Amino acid sequence: MRFFIDTADVDEIRDLAATGLVDGVTTNPSLIAKSGGDFFEVLREICAIVPGPVSAEVTATDTATMIEEARRLTRVAENIVIKVPLTPDGLKACRGLTDEGTKVNVTLCFSAAQAILAAKAGARYVSPFIGRLDDIGADGLALIAEIVEIYGAYPDFTTEVLVASVRNMTHVVEAAKMGAHVVTIPPAVLRAMFKHPLTDRGLEAFLADWAKTGQSILKQPADTAADDAKPARRSA
Ligand code: E4P
């Protein structure tokens, strides 16, 4: 499963990318507005930090202008993926852009029927918004299960399921169990995934016991330190 991060906050992206766990980034017009920066400048910065796919969304609503905007956006960097909304015009743009060799992420997907259309339009990714479904009392994860099942039945569907509008760790874990290809995670949720109280407690106890030994891995006796100069031995 690949992890994208769902933000346009360049500092957050830089910090999380340093973990080596970030495979890509998704942005949307609201996230760009929240960043307070110039769209193209923000995209340039993100693409310089993360070599994987970076989704940038068009803001036009008609096919011709969407394609024109997409062409400008793809000039920013090679790893730009164009996000289009799941509308008839968006899907027409998806087909046109895909045929030109541009990768497209069809966003604002809320039903299996829409996901089928996105696959037929040649989308590289479809983004079902699970948190927003949960918000209205529907079951976002059930939609992921449905789409994964449908896509799995048709090997000619090459569209990947990009789980979006993620609100918590359970969303990530359950989507992973279902075999979703990618999940785009808000920074706070990704940070929360590292945490477990037993990890903190266990580490605290190990360090306390280690301190009692008075030893240091880096301050070794001279004979052991000399071994550092030798190449590491391979394990069997
Ligand atoms: C996906 O690409 C969107 O940016 C995002 O996941 C929207 O999520 P939200 O419901 O938290 O705004």
Residues whose N, C-alpha, C, O or C-beta is under 5 A from the ligand:
A	BS01	E4P	D6 T26 T27 N28 S127 G131 R132 A164 S165 V166
